[in-house]
Amino acid sequence: MAQNNALMPLSHLLEYTFENEALLAEALTHRSAASVNNERLEFLGDGILNFVIAASLFEQYADLNEGDLSRLRASLVNKDSLADIAKMLELGQYIKLGSGELKSGGRRRDSILADAVEAIFGAVYIDSGFDTCRNLILRLYAEKLQNIPDVQTLKDPKTSLQELLQSRRYPIPAYTVLEITGKAHNQVFKVECSIEGLDCVTTAQGRSRRKAEQAAAKLAIEEVSKKIAS
């Protein structure tokens, strides 16, 4: 099938030409634009992406446990990472959007860009099979896979605090909601993090209980580190 001239630059960046170009068109169609859109392809591409990245990390890091591998995978397949790839492909200009999404800047929205990348992966899988799709994913992710972040930096503060305490045989922290203010749709949580035996109590606020707990844990890590060092 002759390639749509408007999509040729994208095909060059992907280093892939579709046999069934309708699949690419569907992958680039947001649900706001048509009833036949990229949601199903996105679902398929998401599953393939998770497997390909998991397999690559499994081979690359034989010494990491399941938890650390999961954190690394999550950092690579999340919305921000996918949006980076979409921007590298200049994908925004090709996505078909409804008038509302166009007016609200949908071409630049990370979630829409990320979904389109996953949909393209799903489309390539249907068009040419798993091996071709895997090779495309690994090619687009080559730089990210070569510059994997330190797994310790990917741990959330609550996990890091608990691991720090357990390594020193201290009790795990306790989190208590001290106060909830604001209306239901705009609440602010005030949370206390206390560590028995260390005389360490920190408080923090957040728009959800989880965010407040993470903020309090981050402060607690600083306090515990000072106590351990002294």
SVG drawing of the C-alpha trace seen along z (x, -y; Angstrom):
<svg xmlns="http://www.w3.org/2000/svg" viewBox="-18 -26 46 39">
<polyline fill="none" stroke="black" stroke-width="0.4" points="0.0,0.0 1.3,-3.5 2.2,-5.5 0.1,-8.5 2.5,-11.4 1.4,-13.3 2.5,-10.4 5.8,-9.7 7.9,-11.8 6.5,-9.8 7.3,-6.5 10.8,-7.7 11.2,-8.5 9.6,-5.1 11.8,-3.4 8.7,-1.4 6.1,-1.5 2.7,0.0 1.3,2.6 -2.1,1.6 -2.0,-2.1 -5.5,-2.2 -3.9,-0.8 -1.7,-3.8 -4.6,-6.1 -6.5,-4.4 -3.6,-4.6 -3.4,-8.3 -7.2,-8.9 -8.2,-10.1 -11.6,-9.0 -12.7,-12.7 -12.5,-12.5 -14.3,-9.3 -16.0,-6.2 -13.3,-4.1 -10.3,-5.3 -7.0,-4.2 -8.2,-2.9 -8.1,0.8 -4.7,0.5 -3.4,-1.4 -4.6,1.4 -2.7,3.9 0.4,1.8 0.5,1.2 0.7,4.9 3.4,5.5 5.5,2.5 5.4,3.8 6.5,7.2 9.3,6.0 10.7,3.6 10.4,6.2 12.3,8.8 15.0,6.3 15.5,5.3 15.4,9.0 18.3,9.7 20.2,6.6 20.0,6.7 20.5,10.3 21.2,9.1 18.0,7.0 15.0,8.4 11.4,8.3 10.6,5.0 13.5,3.1 12.8,4.5 9.2,3.3 10.3,-0.2 12.7,-0.4 10.0,0.8 7.5,-1.7 9.9,-4.5 10.3,-3.5 6.7,-2.9 5.1,-5.7 3.3,-8.6 6.2,-11.0 8.6,-8.5 6.1,-7.7 5.4,-11.4 9.2,-12.0 9.2,-9.4 6.1,-11.0 7.8,-14.4 10.9,-12.8 8.6,-11.5 6.8,-14.9 3.7,-12.9 1.4,-15.7 1.0,-17.1 -0.4,-13.7 -2.9,-13.0 -6.6,-13.4 -8.6,-15.1 -12.1,-16.4 -12.7,-20.1 -12.8,-20.4 -9.4,-18.7 -7.9,-20.8 -9.0,-24.0 -7.7,-22.8 -4.2,-22.0 -4.6,-18.3 -1.8,-17.9 0.6,-18.9 -1.0,-16.9 1.3,-14.2 -1.5,-11.7 -2.8,-11.9 0.7,-11.7 1.6,-8.7 -1.6,-6.8 -0.8,-7.4 2.7,-5.9 1.2,-2.8 -1.4,-2.6 1.3,-2.6 3.0,0.3 -0.3,2.2 -0.8,1.3 2.7,2.5 2.1,5.7 -1.0,6.4 0.6,5.2 3.9,7.2 4.0,9.4 5.7,9.4 9.4,9.4 8.9,6.3 7.1,4.6 9.7,5.5 12.5,4.2 10.7,0.9 10.2,0.6 13.8,1.4 15.0,-1.1 12.9,-3.9 13.9,-3.1 17.6,-2.5 18.8,-5.7 16.5,-5.3 17.7,-1.7 21.3,-2.8 20.7,-5.5 18.8,-3.6 18.4,-5.7 19.7,-4.5 16.9,-2.3 17.2,-3.9 16.1,-7.3 12.9,-5.6 11.7,-4.5 9.0,-6.6 9.8,-8.2 7.6,-5.8 9.4,-2.8 12.9,-4.4 12.1,-5.3 10.9,-1.8 14.0,-0.2 16.3,-2.6 14.7,-1.8 14.6,1.9 18.3,1.9 19.0,0.4 16.5,2.6 14.3,-0.3 10.5,0.1 8.5,-0.8 7.0,-4.3 3.4,-5.0 1.2,-7.5 -1.7,-9.4 -4.1,-11.8 -4.2,-14.8 -6.5,-17.0 -8.6,-17.2 -9.6,-20.6 -11.5,-22.0 -14.5,-20.8 -14.8,-17.3 -13.5,-18.1 -10.5,-20.2 -9.4,-18.6 -6.0,-19.1 -4.7,-16.3 -2.3,-16.9 -0.4,-13.7 2.1,-12.9 4.9,-10.3 6.3,-9.0 9.0,-6.5 9.1,-4.8 12.4,-4.7 14.0,-7.4 12.1,-10.5 11.3,-11.4 8.0,-13.0 7.3,-14.9 4.2,-16.4 3.3,-17.4 0.3,-18.4 -1.0,-17.1 -4.0,-17.1 -4.5,-13.4 -3.6,-11.2 -1.0,-9.4 0.7,-12.6 0.7,-13.9 2.2,-10.6 4.9,-10.7 5.8,-14.3 6.0,-13.4 8.2,-10.4 10.6,-12.5 11.0,-14.8 11.5,-11.8 14.3,-10.4 16.2,-13.6 15.7,-13.5 16.6,-9.8 19.7,-10.3 20.9,-13.1 20.3,-11.0 22.2,-8.0 25.1,-10.2 25.5,-11.9"/>
</svg>
